Amino acid sequence: MSRHLSRFSSPSFWGMVVMALSLALITGCSRGPSAKELSLLEEKKQATEAAESTLEKKKAQKASLERKLAEKKADKKALDEKLSGTRASLSNWE
């Protein structure tokens, strides 16, 4: 049993414990974010919101263009079929 306790009595163990507690106290006991940090956070938040808004607009624009493309493809197909029919009629007419 004393073999297990000897680990806790070594100076390096207690040095590590003191360092860990010191680090926890130093980082955990700050006053909070500074005004500059809050300002930067607000700027980042506004930039993120602007980017998200732009993204939504671009997605809507893409969807609109895809609909128009589908309509144009359908029109082209109908015109190609009409052209084929006209050519067939002309070849039969001669």
C-alpha positions as CSV (number, residue, x, y, z in Angstrom):
1,M,0.0,0.0,0.0
2,S,2.8,2.4,0.7
3,R,4.0,1.8,-2.8
4,H,0.8,3.4,-4.1
5,L,1.1,6.3,-1.7
6,S,4.7,7.0,-2.7
7,R,3.4,8.3,-6.1
8,F,1.4,11.0,-4.3
9,S,4.4,12.1,-2.2
10,S,6.7,12.8,-5.1
11,P,7.5,16.5,-5.8
12,S,6.8,16.1,-9.5
13,F,3.2,14.9,-8.8
14,W,2.5,17.9,-6.5
15,G,4.1,20.2,-9.0
16,M,1.7,19.0,-11.7
17,V,-1.3,19.3,-9.4
18,V,-0.3,22.9,-8.5
19,M,0.2,23.8,-12.1
20,A,-3.2,22.3,-13.1
21,L,-5.0,24.2,-10.4
22,S,-3.2,27.4,-11.2
23,L,-4.1,27.1,-14.8
24,A,-7.7,26.4,-14.0
25,L,-7.9,29.4,-11.6
26,I,-6.2,31.8,-14.0
27,T,-8.4,30.9,-17.0
28,G,-11.6,30.3,-15.1
29,C,-11.6,33.5,-13.1
30,S,-11.4,36.1,-15.8
31,R,-13.8,39.1,-15.7
32,G,-15.5,38.1,-18.9
33,P,-15.1,39.2,-22.5
34,S,-13.7,42.7,-23.1
35,A,-15.6,45.4,-25.0
36,K,-13.3,44.8,-27.9
37,E,-14.0,41.1,-27.9
38,L,-17.7,41.7,-27.7
39,S,-17.5,44.2,-30.6
40,L,-15.6,41.6,-32.7
41,L,-18.1,39.0,-31.8
42,E,-21.0,41.3,-33.0
43,E,-19.1,42.0,-36.2
44,K,-18.7,38.3,-36.9
45,K,-22.3,37.7,-36.1
46,Q,-23.4,40.4,-38.5
47,A,-21.1,39.1,-41.2
48,T,-22.4,35.6,-40.7
49,E,-26.0,36.8,-41.0
50,A,-25.2,38.7,-44.1
51,A,-23.5,35.7,-45.6
52,E,-26.5,33.4,-44.7
53,S,-28.9,36.0,-46.3
54,T,-26.8,36.1,-49.5
55,L,-26.7,32.3,-49.6
56,E,-30.5,32.1,-49.3
57,K,-30.9,34.7,-52.1
58,K,-28.5,32.7,-54.3
59,K,-30.3,29.5,-53.6
60,A,-33.6,31.1,-54.7
61,Q,-32.0,32.5,-57.8
62,K,-30.5,29.1,-58.6
63,A,-33.9,27.4,-58.2
64,S,-35.5,30.1,-60.5
65,L,-32.9,29.6,-63.2
66,E,-33.3,25.8,-63.0
67,R,-37.0,26.2,-63.5
68,K,-36.4,28.5,-66.5
69,L,-33.9,26.0,-67.9
70,A,-36.4,23.1,-67.6
71,E,-39.1,25.2,-69.4
72,K,-36.6,26.1,-72.2
73,K,-35.7,22.4,-72.6
74,A,-39.3,21.4,-72.8
75,D,-40.0,24.2,-75.4
76,K,-37.0,23.0,-77.4
77,K,-38.2,19.4,-77.3
78,A,-41.6,20.5,-78.5
79,L,-40.2,22.6,-81.3
80,D,-37.8,19.7,-82.3
81,E,-40.8,17.4,-82.5
82,K,-42.8,19.9,-84.5
83,L,-39.8,20.4,-86.9
84,S,-39.6,16.6,-87.3
85,G,-43.3,16.4,-88.1
86,T,-42.9,19.3,-90.6
87,R,-40.0,17.6,-92.3
88,A,-41.8,14.3,-92.5
89,S,-44.9,16.1,-94.1
90,L,-42.6,17.9,-96.6
91,S,-40.9,14.6,-97.6
92,N,-44.3,13.0,-98.1
93,W,-45.6,15.9,-100.0
94,E,-43.1,15.8,-102.8
